[in-house]
Amino acid sequence: MSGQEGAPRVLVTGAAGFVGGHLVAALARALPPGSTVLAGLRGADRAPDGATALPFDVTDAAGTREAVRAARPTCVVHLAAIAALQEARSDPARTWRINVEGTMNLAAATLREAPGARFLFVSTSEVYGGTFKRGTAPLDEGALLDPTNPYAASKAAADLLIGQMARDGLKAVRMRPFNHTGPGQSEAFVVPAFAAQIARIEAGRQAPVMKVGNLEALRDFLDVRDVAAAYAAAVLAPELEPGLILNIASGRPRPIRDALDALTALARVPVSVEPDPARMRPNDTPFAVGDATRAKDLLGWAPRIAWDTTIADTLDFWRERVAREPA
């Protein structure tokens, strides 16, 4: 999209990822005419519709500075990260290089090349980790950071880094989204893992048995499109205190079993369920729910998409994807 002088220019790293595509769509609806959305991409990734490709690698400090200089952003949304827990566990060094060093490179480049730009850092509720086990009340932004896995630890380190850089002049906002899912998410996450299995069972590509992990853990589930709307609202908010932290949460705990039950109820063929020890996560948190009062007060944000819609749309996405897979 072409920009006009003085119009918003939003650089989104990780734009080709699960959340990135939904965010670009949300920005297209929310930004004024003449705005520009730049998709920070790696390798052969393609920019989502509505965004202009800007290839660079956040682990390359010099290349990142050049990209930010060329982008001239009024806002940077940093989504690019290793986000899947198993991927983070398999290569912690790479996870820290991308999630921490990459964040530092991008933030430093923004402070140097676009000092007036808002820097929206997407953290995660996983940074609270062990603190969830100390009670059952929804956690607000003042809760202790106590990460319990390599992904969460890397994000907590980057979160603290951005808080420190805000004291040095970075116009940073830290978003801590709770579990979000929806169409486009990979099988590395629980709801699409269920949906993909059902889609393959319906297509005759898997025996009618679903493999599942811990179904009793309680999670604060959100639709990815609601989360993208929160990020878009933060991009457009007139004034936000540098270093601000915002939980993005529903405030409602839901057992993982609810997702399984909702998906199997939509299945077109009978399916049975079997526990799979390989899907049981070490350090699994039995309860995780957040308080997003601050996001409601400052952004006017609240989740709006019904759980049943999220479930149905995720299953439909996987039915379409499985139909395209080689037999």
Backbone bond lengths (Angstrom), bond angles and torsions (degrees), N, CA, C in turn:
res aa  C-N    CA-C-N  psi(-1)  N-CA   C-N-CA  omega(-1)  CA-C   N-CA-C  phi
1 M - - - 1.469 - - 1.520 108.12 -
2 S 1.314 117.83 147.16 1.454 121.56 -178.25 1.514 109.80 -92.13
3 G 1.321 115.81 146.51 1.449 120.24 -177.41 1.511 112.37 -104.41
4 Q 1.340 116.15 164.49 1.450 122.77 174.96 1.527 107.48 -118.35
5 E 1.320 116.78 152.58 1.453 121.62 -179.51 1.523 109.73 -56.76
6 G 1.342 116.16 126.77 1.457 120.79 179.18 1.508 114.20 87.59
7 A 1.326 118.49 -10.34 1.462 121.20 179.44 1.527 109.95 -78.24
8 P 1.340 118.02 154.65 1.461 120.36 179.17 1.525 112.73 -58.09
9 R 1.326 114.71 140.83 1.462 122.89 173.68 1.525 106.73 -127.75
10 V 1.317 116.12 110.58 1.459 121.71 -172.93 1.525 109.44 -111.14
11 L 1.324 116.05 120.65 1.456 122.21 176.04 1.527 108.33 -97.92
12 V 1.324 116.32 123.01 1.464 122.00 -179.21 1.524 108.76 -115.77
13 T 1.340 117.56 110.70 1.460 118.83 173.70 1.525 109.04 -80.33
14 G 1.340 115.55 153.95 1.461 118.57 -176.88 1.514 112.53 66.66
15 A 1.323 116.36 26.51 1.471 120.37 -173.68 1.520 112.94 -66.06
16 A 1.337 117.57 -22.19 1.465 119.97 -179.65 1.522 112.25 -85.21
17 G 1.334 117.41 -2.36 1.455 120.82 -178.26 1.516 112.95 -83.21
18 F 1.328 114.15 -176.59 1.469 121.94 -176.68 1.524 112.01 -54.84
19 V 1.310 117.30 -54.67 1.469 120.27 -177.71 1.523 110.86 -74.76
20 G 1.344 116.61 -33.10 1.456 120.47 -175.30 1.517 113.87 -56.48
21 G 1.318 116.84 -45.55 1.463 119.74 179.94 1.516 112.18 -62.50
22 H 1.331 116.07 -40.84 1.469 119.74 178.47 1.526 110.98 -68.02
23 L 1.345 116.74 -36.13 1.463 119.16 178.69 1.518 111.23 -67.62
24 V 1.324 117.82 -43.73 1.462 120.08 177.98 1.527 110.37 -57.65
25 A 1.343 116.87 -41.63 1.468 120.52 177.96 1.526 110.65 -64.26
26 A 1.334 117.48 -40.65 1.463 120.47 179.33 1.530 110.91 -66.36
27 L 1.326 116.62 -39.45 1.464 119.73 178.09 1.524 111.68 -65.88
28 A 1.333 116.33 -37.48 1.467 119.89 178.60 1.528 111.01 -59.82
29 R 1.335 115.62 -33.87 1.476 119.68 179.06 1.523 111.79 -79.05
30 A 1.334 116.58 -31.27 1.458 119.79 -169.00 1.525 114.60 -96.56
31 L 1.334 117.75 -30.94 1.465 120.25 -174.80 1.530 111.51 -75.16
32 P 1.313 117.40 152.68 1.463 120.34 178.52 1.533 111.20 -72.54
33 P 1.321 116.59 160.88 1.471 119.85 177.32 1.525 111.07 -56.38
34 G 1.332 115.56 144.33 1.450 120.64 179.66 1.508 114.28 89.79
35 S 1.332 116.94 -3.22 1.463 120.72 179.01 1.524 110.78 -73.68
36 T 1.321 115.86 161.47 1.459 122.45 178.67 1.522 109.48 -126.60
37 V 1.327 115.71 133.47 1.463 121.49 172.39 1.520 107.31 -115.07
38 L 1.321 116.33 123.06 1.460 123.08 -179.79 1.519 108.90 -107.65
39 A 1.328 116.20 128.71 1.455 122.11 -176.54 1.516 109.83 -97.62
40 G 1.332 116.45 107.07 1.452 120.27 173.62 1.520 109.77 -71.12
41 L 1.333 117.06 119.54 1.464 121.95 -171.29 1.516 110.91 -130.10
42 R 1.334 115.06 155.59 1.461 121.78 172.77 1.513 109.78 -116.43
43 G 1.333 116.26 143.30 1.455 121.91 171.53 1.517 113.00 56.42
44 A 1.346 115.00 -129.05 1.464 121.07 -175.26 1.521 113.17 -90.42
45 D 1.334 118.16 8.88 1.461 120.09 179.53 1.526 110.69 -58.53
46 R 1.331 115.19 146.72 1.464 121.41 -179.99 1.522 110.06 -106.60
47 A 1.315 115.73 144.49 1.463 120.44 177.83 1.521 109.95 -71.72
48 P 1.331 118.27 139.43 1.466 120.23 174.04 1.525 110.18 -63.70
49 D 1.320 115.61 157.35 1.462 120.25 174.94 1.530 109.48 -55.14
50 G 1.320 115.84 134.20 1.452 120.05 179.00 1.513 114.03 96.51
51 A 1.344 116.97 -0.26 1.459 120.35 -179.77 1.521 110.04 -129.22
52 T 1.314 116.07 152.71 1.456 123.33 177.70 1.522 109.08 -101.20
53 A 1.321 117.72 130.57 1.460 122.14 -176.45 1.524 111.36 -67.58
54 L 1.338 115.57 137.80 1.454 122.75 173.13 1.535 106.89 -138.62
55 P 1.334 117.85 88.04 1.464 120.42 -175.54 1.531 112.08 -71.29
56 F 1.326 116.60 129.04 1.457 122.59 169.55 1.522 108.41 -167.83
57 D 1.329 115.19 163.48 1.455 122.68 -176.97 1.522 108.01 -114.89
58 V 1.338 117.57 119.99 1.463 119.75 -175.50 1.527 112.59 -65.08
59 T 1.335 118.58 -18.00 1.467 119.50 177.38 1.528 112.31 -79.96
60 D 1.323 117.10 -6.43 1.471 123.15 176.11 1.525 107.41 -100.31
61 A 1.327 116.61 101.71 1.461 120.53 -173.38 1.528 112.26 -61.40
62 A 1.333 116.98 -45.17 1.468 119.91 -178.45 1.518 110.98 -66.49
63 G 1.330 117.06 -43.61 1.456 120.67 178.65 1.518 112.22 -63.83
64 T 1.319 116.18 -35.02 1.466 120.31 178.63 1.522 110.37 -67.59
65 R 1.331 117.37 -42.05 1.471 119.98 176.52 1.523 111.06 -59.95
66 E 1.328 116.15 -43.88 1.468 119.83 179.43 1.517 111.32 -61.79
67 A 1.336 116.61 -41.55 1.462 120.48 -179.14 1.521 111.09 -65.13
68 V 1.315 117.44 -43.92 1.460 120.51 -179.92 1.527 110.35 -66.38
69 R 1.329 116.44 -38.43 1.467 120.07 176.87 1.530 110.42 -60.58
70 A 1.337 115.64 -43.69 1.471 119.58 179.91 1.527 111.85 -69.55
71 A 1.324 116.79 -34.50 1.473 120.57 -175.44 1.521 112.27 -72.19
72 R 1.331 117.95 -33.42 1.468 123.00 -175.17 1.539 110.96 48.57
73 P 1.349 117.14 53.46 1.468 118.89 -173.34 1.519 112.96 -74.12
74 T 1.312 114.79 149.03 1.466 120.74 166.46 1.520 110.36 -92.10
75 C 1.343 116.06 -16.87 1.456 121.52 176.37 1.523 108.57 -152.55
76 V 1.331 116.04 140.17 1.462 122.52 174.05 1.517 107.73 -117.56
77 V 1.338 116.66 128.21 1.467 121.57 174.60 1.523 106.96 -111.71
78 H 1.321 115.68 115.22 1.467 120.11 -173.82 1.529 110.35 -99.55
79 L 1.339 114.99 97.48 1.460 122.46 176.97 1.526 112.71 -99.42
80 A 1.324 117.88 -26.71 1.466 121.65 -171.37 1.528 110.90 -57.93
81 A 1.333 116.15 124.69 1.462 120.55 -178.24 1.518 109.85 -172.31
82 I 1.317 115.79 159.64 1.461 121.27 162.38 1.514 105.55 -80.11
83 A 1.332 117.76 116.75 1.461 120.92 -172.61 1.523 114.21 -114.36
84 A 1.328 118.59 -23.27 1.467 121.34 -178.30 1.525 109.46 -78.68
85 L 1.324 116.86 130.90 1.460 120.58 -174.72 1.518 112.23 -61.23
86 Q 1.328 117.56 -42.18 1.464 119.46 -177.99 1.525 110.94 -66.42
87 E 1.329 116.63 -39.25 1.466 120.03 177.30 1.522 110.45 -63.43
88 A 1.324 116.64 -40.62 1.462 120.29 178.90 1.524 111.10 -65.26
89 R 1.323 116.96 -40.49 1.463 120.73 179.26 1.523 111.50 -66.14
90 S 1.322 117.10 -35.15 1.462 120.13 -174.93 1.526 112.24 -72.13
91 D 1.328 117.27 -24.05 1.465 119.98 -179.11 1.531 109.08 -148.85
92 P 1.331 117.07 74.93 1.476 119.52 -177.61 1.531 113.08 -59.83
93 A 1.339 117.36 -35.17 1.465 119.01 -178.34 1.528 110.84 -63.03
94 R 1.328 116.80 -44.47 1.473 120.55 177.90 1.529 110.24 -64.61
95 T 1.320 116.34 -39.17 1.460 120.75 179.31 1.526 110.60 -59.98
96 W 1.322 117.90 -46.30 1.461 120.87 179.17 1.516 111.17 -68.31
97 R 1.323 117.31 -35.68 1.467 119.97 179.43 1.528 110.38 -62.58
98 I 1.320 117.03 -43.87 1.469 120.27 -178.42 1.520 111.30 -78.77
99 N 1.335 116.62 -48.52 1.463 120.48 -171.66 1.524 113.72 -75.40
100 V 1.319 117.17 -31.76 1.470 119.54 -178.60 1.532 111.22 -104.07
101 E 1.333 115.99 -58.58 1.468 118.62 -179.24 1.530 111.31 -62.08
102 G 1.345 116.53 -41.67 1.463 119.80 178.75 1.518 111.64 -62.25
103 T 1.330 116.27 -40.76 1.466 119.92 177.30 1.522 111.15 -63.56
104 M 1.340 116.69 -43.53 1.460 120.50 178.34 1.529 111.00 -60.98
105 N 1.341 116.80 -44.12 1.463 119.94 179.64 1.518 111.55 -59.72
106 L 1.332 116.42 -45.46 1.467 120.47 -177.29 1.528 110.90 -68.41
107 A 1.318 116.55 -43.18 1.467 119.74 179.81 1.528 111.01 -64.48
108 A 1.333 116.79 -42.30 1.469 120.16 178.93 1.522 110.95 -64.74
109 A 1.341 116.17 -39.35 1.463 119.82 178.37 1.520 110.76 -64.92
110 T 1.327 116.51 -38.92 1.467 120.14 178.96 1.523 110.58 -66.21
111 L 1.323 116.79 -44.26 1.463 120.60 -179.83 1.530 110.96 -62.62
112 R 1.324 116.23 -33.56 1.471 120.29 -177.86 1.527 112.50 -84.33
113 E 1.329 117.06 -45.24 1.464 120.95 -170.56 1.530 113.82 -97.98
114 A 1.332 117.57 -22.80 1.472 120.91 -178.78 1.528 108.42 -142.60
115 P 1.336 117.62 62.15 1.469 121.19 -171.56 1.517 114.17 -62.41
116 G 1.324 117.28 -19.37 1.461 119.35 178.47 1.510 113.91 -86.87
117 A 1.332 117.66 -4.95 1.462 121.23 -174.96 1.523 111.51 -78.63
118 R 1.310 116.04 143.38 1.462 120.95 169.44 1.526 108.23 -74.56
119 F 1.329 115.99 138.60 1.461 121.64 179.93 1.529 107.68 -114.91
120 L 1.327 115.87 107.57 1.461 121.52 -177.35 1.529 108.31 -97.62
121 F 1.337 116.30 106.01 1.456 120.97 -179.07 1.524 109.55 -96.08
122 V 1.332 115.75 123.40 1.463 120.40 178.91 1.524 108.41 -91.36
123 S 1.310 114.93 104.99 1.454 123.02 176.98 1.532 107.89 -91.42
124 T 1.305 118.90 -141.53 1.464 121.94 -178.23 1.520 109.91 -164.52
125 S 1.323 116.22 152.14 1.464 120.55 173.73 1.518 111.99 -66.95
126 E 1.341 116.49 -16.40 1.469 119.99 178.82 1.530 111.61 -60.89
127 V 1.326 118.35 -19.30 1.461 119.71 -179.66 1.525 111.40 -65.04
128 Y 1.337 118.23 -23.61 1.460 120.97 179.79 1.535 111.55 -74.88
129 G 1.326 116.74 -31.67 1.454 123.23 171.90 1.511 115.97 41.40
130 G 1.345 115.38 -112.56 1.456 120.73 -175.22 1.510 114.15 -62.79
131 T 1.330 118.54 -19.42 1.465 120.63 178.74 1.525 111.17 -63.57
132 F 1.334 117.77 -29.85 1.465 119.79 176.82 1.526 111.82 -59.23
133 K 1.326 116.93 -28.02 1.464 120.76 -175.51 1.520 112.76 -80.55
134 R 1.328 116.99 -3.41 1.465 120.31 -175.86 1.529 112.76 -95.00
135 G 1.321 117.42 5.23 1.456 120.33 178.77 1.512 110.47 176.09
136 T 1.327 116.54 -176.29 1.471 121.25 -178.67 1.525 112.09 -121.79
137 A 1.329 117.94 3.61 1.461 119.91 177.38 1.526 109.99 -78.90
138 P 1.323 118.17 146.84 1.474 119.94 175.06 1.525 110.57 -58.03
139 L 1.326 116.62 136.50 1.465 120.83 -178.97 1.522 110.79 -84.29
140 D 1.325 116.09 136.30 1.460 120.05 172.24 1.527 109.16 -98.49
141 E 1.325 116.34 -174.82 1.462 121.38 -172.26 1.529 113.88 -69.95
142 G 1.316 117.13 -12.14 1.457 120.42 178.44 1.511 113.86 -87.15
143 A 1.324 118.50 0.41 1.461 122.12 -177.44 1.530 110.55 -66.61
144 L 1.316 115.09 148.82 1.458 121.88 179.86 1.518 111.71 -63.64
145 L 1.336 117.08 136.11 1.455 121.11 172.52 1.530 108.76 -79.64
146 D 1.321 116.36 126.14 1.467 121.62 -178.28 1.526 108.77 -148.22
147 P 1.347 118.15 66.76 1.468 121.47 -174.70 1.527 111.76 -64.10
148 T 1.336 116.04 144.90 1.466 120.76 -175.32 1.520 113.70 -121.33
149 N 1.342 118.25 9.37 1.465 120.72 176.92 1.528 108.02 -150.10
150 P 1.334 117.79 163.92 1.470 119.83 -175.59 1.525 114.33 -59.30
151 Y 1.329 117.18 -38.12 1.466 119.56 177.69 1.522 110.35 -61.15
152 A 1.344 116.18 -50.56 1.462 120.54 -178.00 1.524 111.44 -63.05
153 A 1.332 116.61 -38.98 1.467 119.81 179.91 1.522 111.08 -64.24
154 S 1.334 116.91 -42.02 1.462 119.88 179.33 1.527 110.97 -65.37
155 K 1.322 116.45 -39.41 1.464 119.95 179.42 1.531 111.48 -69.97
156 A 1.335 116.86 -36.76 1.459 119.60 177.50 1.525 110.40 -64.33
157 A 1.337 116.12 -41.63 1.463 119.86 178.28 1.524 110.81 -62.20
158 A 1.337 116.76 -44.15 1.467 120.18 179.13 1.525 110.98 -66.32
159 D 1.326 117.11 -38.55 1.457 122.72 178.22 1.530 110.00 -59.32
160 L 1.335 116.62 -47.70 1.463 120.67 178.49 1.528 111.52 -65.08
161 L 1.320 116.51 -38.57 1.467 121.22 177.29 1.522 110.59 -58.49
162 I 1.327 116.57 -47.15 1.466 120.38 -178.61 1.524 110.26 -65.98
163 G 1.339 117.64 -36.06 1.461 120.05 175.17 1.516 111.86 -61.45
164 Q 1.341 116.06 -41.28 1.459 119.78 177.81 1.526 111.12 -66.55
165 M 1.351 116.94 -42.50 1.467 120.06 -178.57 1.521 111.80 -66.98
166 A 1.341 116.59 -25.89 1.469 119.00 175.01 1.530 110.44 -62.78
167 R 1.309 116.83 -31.91 1.466 120.94 177.55 1.533 111.37 -70.21
168 D 1.323 115.79 -20.82 1.460 121.05 178.59 1.525 112.81 -95.61
169 G 1.339 117.11 6.30 1.453 119.86 174.52 1.516 115.83 116.86
170 L 1.352 118.80 -8.82 1.459 120.23 178.10 1.526 109.48 -68.32
171 K 1.322 116.20 128.84 1.473 120.44 -178.34 1.534 108.57 -84.19
172 A 1.324 114.82 69.26 1.460 121.48 -168.34 1.525 112.51 -96.81
173 V 1.330 114.09 145.22 1.459 123.03 169.43 1.517 106.58 -129.29
174 R 1.334 116.49 131.75 1.461 121.31 -178.74 1.519 109.35 -106.84
175 M 1.331 116.39 119.68 1.458 122.62 178.76 1.531 108.55 -100.83
176 R 1.323 116.37 132.18 1.464 120.56 178.16 1.533 108.96 -120.09
177 P 1.328 116.47 85.17 1.465 119.95 -179.29 1.519 111.70 -75.49
178 F 1.326 115.87 144.36 1.457 121.85 172.10 1.534 108.44 -86.87
179 N 1.317 117.45 -177.57 1.470 121.40 -173.14 1.521 111.11 -51.15
180 H 1.331 116.79 123.73 1.455 119.23 175.74 1.523 109.83 -129.70
181 T 1.309 114.02 146.72 1.454 120.84 -174.77 1.520 108.83 -146.67
182 G 1.336 115.45 177.18 1.452 119.53 -179.44 1.514 110.80 147.98
183 P 1.322 117.35 -174.75 1.465 120.74 -178.35 1.521 111.42 -61.90
184 G 1.336 115.91 132.59 1.450 121.53 177.75 1.514 114.29 104.48
185 Q 1.329 118.12 -11.62 1.464 119.80 -178.61 1.521 110.92 -78.07
186 S 1.328 116.60 147.32 1.465 121.68 -175.62 1.523 111.51 -79.47
187 E 1.315 115.13 166.56 1.459 122.03 -179.89 1.518 113.06 -71.00
188 A 1.321 118.58 -2.59 1.459 121.22 176.06 1.526 111.62 -70.40
189 F 1.330 117.21 -8.06 1.461 122.37 -177.64 1.524 109.86 -118.09
190 V 1.326 115.96 156.37 1.462 119.63 -161.85 1.533 113.73 -67.13
191 V 1.320 119.54 -47.62 1.464 119.74 -175.73 1.530 111.74 -64.99
192 P 1.335 119.95 -49.26 1.465 118.71 176.51 1.530 112.80 -66.15
193 A 1.339 118.45 -26.63 1.466 119.65 175.45 1.524 110.02 -62.62
194 F 1.332 117.07 -41.32 1.469 120.57 175.38 1.529 110.75 -66.85
195 A 1.336 115.85 -47.35 1.463 120.35 -175.72 1.527 111.55 -62.05
196 A 1.319 117.43 -41.18 1.464 121.49 179.89 1.524 110.76 -63.60
197 Q 1.318 116.89 -40.38 1.464 119.65 178.76 1.526 111.13 -63.72
198 I 1.323 116.74 -44.03 1.464 119.87 178.75 1.522 110.42 -62.08
199 A 1.331 116.62 -43.52 1.468 119.84 -179.86 1.531 110.64 -61.24
200 R 1.316 117.86 -38.89 1.474 120.44 -179.78 1.528 111.21 -73.23
201 I 1.320 116.59 -34.85 1.470 119.58 175.51 1.525 109.84 -63.98
202 E 1.329 116.86 -45.15 1.474 120.58 178.80 1.525 111.49 -60.69
203 A 1.341 116.07 -34.47 1.467 120.66 -178.04 1.527 112.38 -85.16
204 G 1.325 117.29 0.94 1.464 120.66 -179.43 1.510 113.52 74.60
205 R 1.322 117.80 20.52 1.467 121.38 -177.74 1.524 112.50 -104.07
206 Q 1.308 116.66 2.39 1.458 121.76 176.96 1.515 107.71 -148.53
207 A 1.313 116.48 143.66 1.458 120.25 173.90 1.527 109.07 -57.57
208 P 1.343 118.19 151.35 1.473 120.11 -173.65 1.523 113.32 -76.32
209 V 1.338 114.94 49.89 1.462 121.58 179.78 1.521 107.99 -132.13
210 M 1.320 117.05 123.99 1.457 121.74 178.11 1.519 110.05 -95.20
211 K 1.325 115.70 134.02 1.453 122.02 176.09 1.528 108.55 -95.72
212 V 1.332 117.07 128.48 1.459 120.56 -174.56 1.521 110.71 -134.12
213 G 1.334 115.01 157.93 1.456 122.28 174.74 1.516 110.56 -99.41
214 N 1.325 117.22 -141.82 1.462 123.14 -178.17 1.527 110.07 -70.06
215 L 1.317 116.08 118.28 1.463 120.47 -177.47 1.527 112.88 -97.36
216 E 1.317 116.96 -9.17 1.466 119.41 -173.08 1.523 112.86 -94.59
217 A 1.334 118.94 -13.69 1.466 120.43 179.34 1.523 109.81 -60.70
218 L 1.313 116.52 139.75 1.464 123.00 179.78 1.521 109.37 -98.17
219 R 1.327 115.62 131.24 1.460 121.48 -177.95 1.532 110.58 -131.55
220 D 1.313 114.90 154.60 1.464 122.95 176.97 1.527 106.28 -96.53
221 F 1.339 116.25 89.34 1.465 121.13 -174.67 1.522 111.22 -85.19
222 L 1.341 114.46 139.65 1.458 122.79 175.57 1.519 109.47 -129.98
223 D 1.316 116.11 156.71 1.458 121.13 170.57 1.530 108.22 -82.37
224 V 1.329 116.62 136.18 1.462 120.96 -178.33 1.532 111.41 -57.27
225 R 1.314 117.67 -30.61 1.461 119.83 -179.38 1.522 111.34 -70.60
226 D 1.326 117.92 -31.06 1.465 120.41 172.77 1.523 110.61 -69.05
227 V 1.324 117.09 -39.73 1.464 120.71 178.24 1.531 110.16 -64.27
228 A 1.330 117.20 -43.87 1.463 120.58 176.90 1.523 111.17 -59.96
229 A 1.329 116.89 -37.28 1.465 120.27 177.94 1.522 110.83 -64.79
230 A 1.336 116.82 -35.51 1.470 119.85 177.27 1.525 110.61 -65.62
231 Y 1.324 117.23 -43.05 1.465 120.25 178.59 1.526 110.56 -63.27
232 A 1.329 116.72 -43.10 1.462 120.09 179.09 1.526 110.72 -61.77
233 A 1.335 116.35 -39.68 1.462 120.02 178.03 1.527 110.65 -63.48
234 A 1.343 116.96 -37.46 1.466 120.32 178.64 1.525 111.58 -69.99
235 V 1.335 116.86 -33.35 1.463 120.44 175.49 1.525 110.14 -61.86
236 L 1.321 116.77 -40.17 1.462 121.70 -172.08 1.521 114.29 -92.65
237 A 1.328 118.20 -12.54 1.464 120.38 -177.35 1.526 110.39 -58.41
238 P 1.324 118.50 137.63 1.468 120.49 -173.10 1.528 114.17 -66.28
239 E 1.314 118.54 -49.17 1.464 121.11 -178.28 1.521 108.92 -138.89
240 L 1.320 116.58 127.04 1.460 121.76 175.20 1.520 107.78 -134.60
241 E 1.314 116.57 136.84 1.458 121.60 -177.29 1.522 111.03 -62.90
242 P 1.334 118.83 129.73 1.465 120.21 177.69 1.529 111.50 -57.63
243 G 1.330 115.54 133.13 1.452 121.46 -177.64 1.511 114.00 90.66
244 L 1.335 116.81 -3.76 1.463 121.85 -178.75 1.530 111.50 -53.05
245 I 1.336 116.42 141.40 1.462 123.46 175.54 1.526 108.16 -114.66
246 L 1.317 117.08 133.72 1.463 121.62 179.13 1.524 109.92 -130.84
247 N 1.337 116.47 116.25 1.457 119.58 168.20 1.518 109.47 -71.26
248 I 1.327 116.11 141.21 1.466 122.34 172.18 1.516 105.74 -118.17
249 A 1.333 116.15 105.99 1.455 121.36 -170.48 1.525 109.87 -153.16
250 S 1.331 114.94 161.30 1.464 119.96 176.05 1.518 111.92 -91.83
251 G 1.345 116.50 -23.82 1.455 120.77 -175.25 1.508 113.48 79.80
252 R 1.339 116.13 6.88 1.471 120.17 -177.33 1.522 110.25 -118.67
253 P 1.344 118.64 117.62 1.467 119.95 175.78 1.522 110.89 -77.15
254 R 1.326 115.54 137.56 1.466 120.98 -179.01 1.535 108.48 -136.73
255 P 1.344 118.26 127.00 1.465 118.68 178.28 1.523 111.59 -66.46
256 I 1.325 116.07 144.48 1.459 120.22 178.02 1.531 110.54 -56.53
257 R 1.317 116.16 -29.05 1.472 120.11 177.64 1.526 111.69 -56.40
258 D 1.334 117.55 -31.91 1.471 120.45 179.38 1.527 110.97 -58.69
259 A 1.339 116.20 -40.83 1.466 119.57 179.08 1.517 110.56 -65.16
260 L 1.330 116.58 -43.63 1.459 120.18 178.86 1.521 110.67 -61.99
261 D 1.322 117.63 -46.94 1.466 120.88 -178.21 1.527 111.33 -62.89
262 A 1.336 116.53 -41.77 1.464 119.74 -179.46 1.524 111.27 -65.27
263 L 1.322 116.53 -40.02 1.465 120.26 -179.24 1.526 111.77 -71.39
264 T 1.325 118.01 -43.28 1.469 119.56 179.70 1.528 110.80 -65.97
265 A 1.342 116.81 -29.74 1.477 119.16 176.66 1.524 111.24 -66.01
266 L 1.340 117.58 -25.86 1.463 121.29 178.98 1.526 112.95 -91.31
267 A 1.332 116.96 -8.24 1.465 120.05 -177.71 1.525 110.53 -63.73
268 R 1.322 115.50 143.63 1.472 121.64 -177.62 1.523 112.61 -88.93
269 V 1.319 116.09 -5.15 1.467 121.70 177.16 1.523 107.94 -137.82
270 P 1.336 117.90 157.31 1.466 119.30 178.28 1.534 110.77 -66.61
271 V 1.330 115.83 141.41 1.462 120.95 175.85 1.522 108.79 -134.36
272 S 1.328 115.63 148.28 1.453 120.82 172.75 1.524 108.55 -111.25
273 V 1.330 115.79 168.00 1.461 121.17 -173.22 1.522 109.17 -127.42
274 E 1.339 115.39 134.27 1.462 120.83 177.13 1.526 109.17 -132.12
275 P 1.350 116.99 137.46 1.468 118.78 175.46 1.525 110.92 -68.84
276 D 1.319 115.15 145.04 1.465 121.64 -179.39 1.527 107.82 -125.72
277 P 1.348 117.66 109.67 1.473 119.64 -178.70 1.526 112.95 -55.55
278 A 1.323 117.90 -29.89 1.466 120.96 -178.91 1.524 111.86 -67.10
279 R 1.335 116.72 -19.39 1.458 120.70 -179.37 1.524 112.61 -95.80
280 M 1.316 116.80 1.87 1.468 120.86 176.98 1.521 108.27 -85.79
281 R 1.326 116.99 118.33 1.458 120.87 -176.19 1.522 111.10 -83.14
282 P 1.339 117.45 135.87 1.463 119.05 168.90 1.532 109.37 -65.90
283 N 1.341 116.25 150.14 1.468 122.45 -179.73 1.521 112.58 61.09
284 D 1.345 117.11 26.17 1.458 118.96 -178.22 1.533 109.88 -62.35
285 T 1.310 116.26 134.75 1.458 122.06 -179.87 1.520 109.21 -88.95
286 P 1.342 118.56 123.07 1.465 119.06 -175.53 1.521 114.06 -71.69
287 F 1.348 117.51 -21.65 1.462 120.92 -172.71 1.518 108.91 -148.59
288 A 1.331 117.26 126.99 1.465 120.68 177.45 1.521 109.12 -146.93
289 V 1.321 116.43 114.01 1.458 121.10 178.65 1.520 108.77 -146.37
290 G 1.333 116.19 146.44 1.459 120.01 -173.63 1.513 114.35 -121.04
291 D 1.309 114.91 160.64 1.460 124.49 175.73 1.527 107.40 -107.40
292 A 1.319 117.13 114.93 1.468 121.85 -178.14 1.523 111.82 -109.45
293 T 1.319 116.50 29.98 1.466 120.23 179.92 1.526 111.67 -57.19
294 R 1.326 116.14 -39.52 1.469 119.69 -177.51 1.526 111.21 -64.11
295 A 1.336 117.70 -41.51 1.467 120.43 178.19 1.530 110.86 -64.44
296 K 1.316 116.28 -36.90 1.475 119.61 177.19 1.521 110.28 -64.50
297 D 1.339 115.98 -43.89 1.466 119.72 -176.28 1.521 112.28 -70.22
298 L 1.346 117.40 -41.33 1.464 120.71 -173.48 1.524 113.64 -90.22
299 L 1.332 117.07 -30.08 1.469 120.59 -176.43 1.521 112.98 -111.60
300 G 1.323 117.37 -11.51 1.461 120.11 -172.90 1.521 112.12 68.46
301 W 1.349 116.01 26.19 1.462 120.45 -173.53 1.525 111.51 -96.51
302 A 1.317 114.86 142.79 1.472 122.49 169.80 1.519 106.73 -155.35
303 P 1.335 117.92 148.74 1.473 119.11 176.96 1.525 110.68 -65.49
304 R 1.335 115.92 141.14 1.462 120.76 -175.38 1.533 113.87 -125.63
305 I 1.313 116.94 -19.54 1.473 119.58 -174.10 1.515 109.99 -86.92
306 A 1.330 116.36 129.91 1.465 121.89 -176.72 1.528 110.97 -68.20
307 W 1.318 115.67 146.31 1.462 122.66 178.35 1.525 111.16 -55.06
308 D 1.321 117.11 -43.90 1.472 120.27 -178.77 1.523 111.09 -61.85
309 T 1.326 117.38 -34.93 1.460 120.71 177.64 1.523 110.79 -67.65
310 T 1.323 116.11 -43.66 1.473 120.57 177.90 1.523 110.28 -57.83
311 I 1.319 116.50 -47.56 1.467 121.80 -177.68 1.528 110.55 -63.19
312 A 1.319 116.76 -48.63 1.464 120.56 -177.33 1.530 111.26 -64.53
313 D 1.317 117.42 -41.35 1.463 120.60 -179.42 1.529 111.50 -67.75
314 T 1.324 116.49 -36.21 1.468 119.83 177.88 1.518 110.61 -66.60
315 L 1.316 117.37 -43.18 1.466 120.50 178.66 1.521 111.13 -65.18
316 D 1.325 117.20 -41.82 1.470 119.86 178.14 1.527 111.28 -62.15
317 F 1.341 116.80 -39.43 1.461 119.87 176.86 1.528 110.28 -58.38
318 W 1.324 116.62 -44.97 1.462 119.26 -177.47 1.518 112.41 -72.90
319 R 1.320 117.56 -31.09 1.475 118.74 173.74 1.529 110.40 -61.74
320 E 1.339 116.59 -43.97 1.468 119.96 179.24 1.516 111.00 -66.31
321 R 1.317 117.16 -39.30 1.463 119.82 -178.96 1.522 111.37 -68.81
322 V 1.316 117.70 -43.39 1.469 120.83 179.30 1.533 110.49 -63.57
323 A 1.322 116.46 -35.64 1.473 119.70 178.90 1.526 111.56 -63.08
324 R 1.336 116.50 -24.40 1.470 120.28 179.42 1.528 112.76 -91.65
325 E 1.327 117.39 -10.76 1.464 120.41 -179.08 1.526 111.03 -71.41
326 P 1.327 118.06 145.95 1.475 120.28 176.23 1.522 110.02 -59.45
327 A 1.316 116.12 140.21 1.471 121.06 -178.98 1.525 109.85 -68.24
